[in-house]
C-alpha cells in the first residue's frame, strides 16, 4: 500500500474518532523530519509520522524523524503509525486526548 493511500484512510478514521478535530498535513520540504500529520483536538495536539508498513530500523526514517517523534511525544503526543500498530497508537491517542467515548475504528480492511 502506498503511504498516501494509508494516510488518507487514517485521516478519515481520525476525523470519525475525534469529532471537531483539525488535521493538517505538514510540508516535509519546510523542515526535514517533522511528522506527517498534526491533529488538534480541544486544547491538545498530536504529531503522527505515517508509514505504509512497519519500519525495520533507522534506515526507514528520514533524518531527524525519530528525534521529532520523541520530542513531540514529550511535549504532548508523538508516534509513528503504520497498519501493524494502528490499533495501539489510536488507543493511546484516545487516552492522551481524554476522549470520553470508544474509538470508532473499523476492524474491516
N, C-alpha and C positions, 0 to 999 in steps of 0.2 A: 504494500500500500504506500502511496506517496504521502509525504508529510503534509502537504496542503489538503489532501483528502481527509486525513485523520484530524487535522487541525479544524477543518470546517465542521466535522461531526462533533468534535469536542466542544466547540463554541456553542453549537445548538444545545448540547447537553447542559453546559454551564448556565445558559440562559433559562432553561427549564428548572434547574436546581435552585437558582438564586434569582427569583423574580425581581426585576428592577435593577439588576447589576449592570455595570457598564464594562464592556470588554474592549480593550484596544490591542491592536497588533503593533508590536514595536518594529522599528526600522533597523535591521542589523547593520545597515550601512552608516548609521549615525554613530553608534558606539558598539564596537565589537564585543560580543559576549553577553549582552543584555538578553534576558529570556524573551521568548517569542510573544507572550501574552501578559497583559496586566489586567486583573479583574478588580474592579472597585465595587464594594458591596457595603452599604451603610457607611460607617466611618472606618472601614478596614480595606486592605488591599492584599492581593496575592500576585506573585510573578510565577509563571509556568513556562518552562522550556519544553517544547513539544518535539518528540522523536517518533518516527513511524514504527520503530522496533526498539527493543531493549538494548541500550548501549553495552558494548562488550568491554569497554575500557576508555581511558582518557583520549585515545585517538578518535573516538566517536563524538567528541565535543570540540567545538570551535575554541580558539584561545579565549580565556577568561570566563567561559560559560560556567564551569564548576565553581569558580570564585564568586560570581554574581548570584548563582543559585543559593550558595551557602550564606552570602551576605544578606540577601532578601529574606531568607528563612530566619535569620537572627532578628531582622527588623520587624517582620510581620509574618509572611509565609512565602516560601520559595520551594519549588520542587521541579524535578524533571518528570514528565509524564509521558507514558507510552502505553500501548494496549495491554501489555502484560501487568502493569502496576496501576492502571487507571482506577480500578475499584478502590484500592487502598488510598491513593492520593486524593480522590474525590471525597472519601470518608474523612480523611484528615483535614481537608479543606473545609468540609462542612462543620467539623468540630471547631476549627480555628475561627470560622465566621459565626459560630454560635447559632447556626440555623436551627429553628425550633421544630421543623418537620422533616420527615425522612426524605432522603435524596430521591429524585425521580430519575433513576438511572436504569435504562432498559437493559435486560440481560440478553436480549437478542442481538445478533450481529447483522 
